[in-house]
């Protein structure tokens, strides 16, 4: 089975909703990283404090077919193609993967069988 890493960056406020959309589309476990979004333009300053948007980076390790399905669902749910929205998603092909839960692997196999 070939795997991809799906990385989805969304506003902190959308983190739980994004995880729910991903799970409904077939994703299993997720690793969540928190950070700040710093773009090319200067951020707003209010009383000397820079207002930066907090974001969550969601990292999923998924079979390639499942990762495309999950990414499609997240693109629609959070309008990721709109440049005015905070968020983006991308996949990275993986050549070696270790440490995945065997129960989750069986779940993925069943999902892929139903897709075919």
N, C-alpha and C positions, 0 to 999 in steps of 0.2 A: 504494500500500500504506500503510495507517495503522499507526503505531507507538505503542508505550507504553514508558515506563520502568518496569521492575520493580525495586523496591528491597526487598531481603531483609536483615534484621538477625538474625544468629545468634551464638551464643557462639563465641569464637575457636576452641575445640576442635572445633567442627562445621563450620568453614569449608570444608575440603577435601571433606567428605562432601556438603555443600550444593551445591558446584560440580558434583560428580559427578552428583547427582540432577538438577540443572538441565540439564546437558548431555544426560543420558539422555532428558529430556523435550523436548529440541529447542532448548535455548538455545545460543548461540554464545559469543562472547567476553564477558568480564566485567571490570568495574573493581572493585577491592577497596579499601575504606577501613577503617582500623582506628580504634577509639575505645573509650570507656568508657560503660557504662550507668549513668546516675544517675537513680534514681527518686524518688518523693515521700517514701519512708521513709528514715530515717537509715541509713547503712551501718554495718556492724560495724567496730569499731576494735580492733586487736590490737597492743599495745605502741606505741600512738600512730600506727600506720599504718592508714589507711582501706582496707578491703577492698572494692574495686569490681570488678565483673565486666567483663573485656575482651570486646569484641564486634567482629564484622566486618560491615560493610555492603557487600553485593554489589549492584552496579548493572548491570542488563542493559538493552539497547535491543533490543526485540523487536517483531515484528508483533503486533497486538492478540490475534489468536487463539492465537498461540504463547505469549504472556505469560500468558494464562489457564491454558493447559495446564501450563506450568512452575510457576506459582503453586500450582495444585492439587496437583502432585506434591510440592512443598516443604511445603505445609500438612500433607499426610499423613505425610511422612517425618519431620518434626520436631515434629508435634503442635502447630502454631502456634496453634490455637484454645484450647489449655489455658493459662490465665493463670499457672500455676505455672512454665511453661517460659520460658526466655529466648528471645526472638525474636518477630518479626512481619514481615509483608510487605504491600506495597501497590503499586498501579500509578498512574502519572500519564500521562494522554494527552499525546502530543507532536504539535505542529502542524508543526514544521519540524525536519528531521534532516539533518545533513551529516557526511561523513567516514566513513560505514560502508563496510566492505570489500565490494567487489562480489562476491567469491566467497561471502561470507557471505549477501549478499542473494539470490543464486541458490539457495543452500541453503535459505533461508527460503521462497522461492517453491515449491521442490519439496516441502517439508514441508506447506505450506498446500494444495497440490494433492492430496496424499494424505489430508488431513483431510476434504476435500470429498467 
